[in-house]
Amino acid sequence: MTTNHVRVRPKETEHEINGQGYFVRQKNHFTTPFGEGEGKLPVEAGRYRLIWAKGCHWSNRASIVRELLGLEDAISINLVGRGKHEQNLGWEFVYDEGQKDPVLGVQFLSELYAKADPEYKGRPTVPAVIDVTTGKVVNNDYVWLTNYLEKEFAPFHKADAPDLYPEEQRADIDKYNDYLFDNVNNGVYKAMFAQSIEAYNDAFEHLYAALDQIEERLADNRFLFGDYVTDSDVRLFVTLARFDTYYFKNLGPLRGRIVDFKNIWGYARDLYAIPAFKNNTYLRDLAKANGDKSVIFIDYNTRFWDQIDYEGLWSQPHTRQELSSDPEQKFKLK
């Protein structure tokens, strides 16, 4: 049963597919930037709460960057998941007592969206940044959120915070992030949600062309922009972490898994060794499946999700450090 503030979640395949069967992702609704001056969200420690979900790579980026930069005391955090209801009510605070966020006092993310804009009709998405003084969503702009954390929230970074968005590289990082979004991050969804074989084939071809390009790029570079981790690496990693654990199920016949790309697979493990990446990547949870084990033909994840040693796989040694002129340091410090 729903109320005026708890919305049934709109389906992507009903609202975000064009006439040719292509998936066209909804635009972010709350895009007011953080910063100083009129028309911007004030940058204050303790004012905001980041809501994210284990399965959502868009929000996983923000949780990783938050920890990398040491913003745990400046920005609080909570996880949402999926509850069991007759209708799909979207993201819910399923990990909290009484299924309610202890700070915001609500059960469903849609309640926070409705409070911010009662006329909002789109999907309530994560990441969602909530102003705890009002209980309203103020930003769900996954495109720029990590950059706001890297730039505008710099006064609250820990003393040895990495420079993930170096000023002299920002134009190049922004351009490459657009490439990653179109071909990889959103590319997997364009293939998984395609409603025509033409749309699927187009997305699939662009995805693997991008993976080939990245594999070549990483042959000589430890990370995407050389010796040090940048914002772009966070964006690529979250898709790689989900590819062989979850996305493969909906991508159809695969040309190759992530583990089949020598450079990409070593690169992903190099990043996973960083605590902030490991702490915010729930590989077994991503793979968890509850199919019918009483039948003969059972999907791979239902059979093996709780038997695979993901930690062992992702912690295998690699030689990526040999590509760096500063092999002992993965981050450029400020």
N, C-alpha and C positions, 0 to 999 in steps of 0.2 A: 504494500500500500504506500502511496506517495502523498506528499503534501505539496503546497505551493513552492516550497523551498528545496524539495528533493526531486530532481528531474530524472526521468528515464533517459539513459544515455543514447544519443543519436548514433546510428550506424554509419560507419564510413562508406560502406557499399551502397547505401541509400542516398547519401547526401554529398559525397565527395568523389563521384565518378562522372566523367564527362561523356558526351555522346559517342565517343569512340572507344569507350571502355577503359580510359586512362584514369588512374587515381590522381586527384588534385587535392593535396592536403589543405585543410582549412587554414586560414590566416590566423595568426595570434591576435587576440582581442585586447589584451592589456599590455600595451607596449610603451607606456610612459617610461622614459629612461631615468636612471639614478644619476644624481649630480647636484650641483649647486645652481640656484637661480630659479626663476619662475618657470612653471610647467615641468619641473623635474621632481622626482621622489627624493626626499632628504636622506642623506647617508648618515645613519645613526646606529650605533651599537645597541643591540637588545630590542630594536623596534620590529625586526622582521623574522618570519618563520618560513623556512623552506620546506615545502611538501614535495616528496618524490616517491617513486615506486621502483622496486627492484627490477621489474621487467622492462621498464621504460628507459631506453638509452638516452633520450633527450634530457631526462631529469637526472640520470646517473652522472652525466657530465658535470652538472652543478654540484652534486654531492662530493665528487672526487676533487674538484677545484677548491671547494670550501675547506676540505681537510688539508690539501696541499699547502694552502695559504695560511692555515692556522686561524680560520675564522669561526671556530667552534663556539667561542664565547660571544662573538658579535652577532651571529645569526643562528638561531635555534633551528631544529630540524625535526621532521617526523616522516614516517613511512605510511603509505596507503597501499591497499591491496583490493582484492575482489571478494566480496561476501556472496553468500548463496541466497538469492531472492527469486521470486517468480518472474520478475522483470529485471533487466540489467540496469542497475542504479549507479553504475560507474564506480569510481574510486571511493573507498571507504576506509576508515581508520580501524582496520580489522585487528591490528596488533595491540591495541590499547584496551584497557579495562572498560567494559561496557560498549566497546566499539566507538568510543568518543575521544577526540583529541583532548588531552588534559589541560591544554592552554586555551584552545579555541572553543571547546565545549560543543562541537558538532560531530555528527557521525559520517556525513558524506561531504566530499569535496564540492559537490554541486551546490551545497548550501552556502558556501563561501563565495561562489561565483554569483549566485542569485542575490546575495547581500550587496555585492559590488555593482551588479547590473541586473535588475529584475527582468530585463528584456532580452538577456543573452540567450541565444538559441543553439549555440554550437556545443561541441563536446567540452566538458570541463577537463582540462588537460593538466598534466604535470610536465615540467616543474611549475609550481605555483608559489609565488612569494606573497605571503600574507602580512599585512600590517596588523600587528597584534593589538594596537591601540584602537582599531576600528573593527577588526575581524573580517576585513574585506581583502579579496585578491587585488593586488596592485600591479603585479607583473607576471605574465606567463610567457614572456618572450625568450624561448630557448635559443633563438638565433644569437642574441647578444648578452644573455644573462651571465655566462662565464666571463665575458669581457668586462662587464660591470664589476664583478667580484675582483677581477685582476687590476682594474684601473681605479674606479671610484671608491672601492673599499680598501684601498692601499693603506690608509691611516691605521687600520685595524689588523693588518697582516702581522704575523709573527716576525721576530727579528731576523730570522734566517729564511724568510719566504723566498721561493724561487720566482724568477721573472719569467712568467709563462707567456707574456705578451710584450716583448721588448719594443720600445717605441720605434726604433729604426727598422723593425721588421713588420710592423702592424699592417701596412698596405699589402704586403705579400701574404701574410697569414690570413687576412680577410679574404683575399682572392682565392687562396687555396681552400679555405673553409667553405666558400661557395661551391667549389668544385666537389668537395667531399659531400656536401649536402645533396647536391643534384644527382650524383652518381653512386654514392655509397650509403650514407646515412639514410636518406630518403629513398635511395635507389632500391634497397631491399624491400621497402614497403610498396613502391611502385610496382614491383614484380609480384609481391604477395597479395596485393589487393586488386590487381588488374582484372578486369571483367571481359576482356577480349584477348585472344591469343596474340594479336598484333601488339597490343599494349604490353603484354607480358614479355614477348620476345624483344621488344625495344628496350625495356627496362633491364632485362637480363643481359643483353649485349653490352649496354652501357656500364652495368655493374662490373662485369668481368673485364671489360676494357680498362676500367679504372683500377681494378685490382692488379692487372698486368703492369700498368704504369707505376703503381705504388711499389710493386715487387722490384721493378727496375730501379726506382728511386732509392730504395732501401739497400740496394746492393753496395752502394758506396757511402751511404749516410746511416749513422746509428739511429737517428730519429729523422722525422720528416724534414726538419730544417737544420740538420747537421748534428753537432755534438750534444745538444741540450733539448730537453723536453719543452714543447710549447703547447699552447692552447689547441693547435691542430692535432697533436698526438692524442690528447684526451678525447677529441671528437672521433677520431678513427678507432681508438681502442674500444670504445663502448659497443660499436657495431661488430668488431672482430670477436669480442667476448661472447656475443650472442649467436654468431653465425653457425658454428658446429654444435652448439648446445641446444639451439631452439629454432632459429630461422630456417634451417635446412628442411624442416618438415613441410614448409609451405612454399618453398622455392622450386619444387619440381626436380627433375633430373639435373644434378649438379655437375658442372664441368670440373670442379675441384673444390675441396674443402680448404679451410684456412690452414690446416696442418700440411696441406700439399704445396703451399707457397713457402719455400725455404726461408726467404728473408722476412716475409710478413710474420710467419710463425715464431721465428726467433725474436723479432721485434716485439710482438705481443707479450711474450714471456718476459722480456727485458722490462717492459712497463709493469707487468703484473707483480714483479718483485718489489716494486715501490709500495710501501704500506698503504698509502691513500688509495691506490688502485685496487689492491687486494681487499682492503677493508670494506670497500663499497661495491664489490663485484660478487654476487651470490650465484656462483656457477651452478651449484646443485639445485638451487631454487629455480633458476632459469630452465633447467632441464626437466624438472619434476613433472610427471605425467601420471594420470590415474585412469588409464584405459581399462577395458574389460579383459582381465587375465584368464577368463574362462574359455575364450575362443582360441582357435589355432593361430590365426594371423593377428599378431599383436605388434603395435608400433614399437620402434626401437627404444624410445624414451620410456615407455611404460615398462618394458622389460629390464632396462639397465640403468635408469637415472640414479637409483640409490646404490648401485654397485660400482660405478665408474669412479676412479680416483682422480677427480678433477684437480685437486691440489697437487698431486704427484705429476700429472701431465703438464700443468702450467708452471711447475717449478723445475722442470728439467733444465739442465745447464745449457748455455748458449755461448757464442763467442762474439756477441754484438759489440762488446767493449773494444774489440780490436779495431773497429772502424773509427774510433774517436781519438782525437788529439788530447782529450782529457778523460781517459777511461775510468777514473775513479769517481768522477762527478757527472751526474745525469742532469743537473740543473744549472742554469746560469743564475747566479745570485745577484741581487740588486746592489 
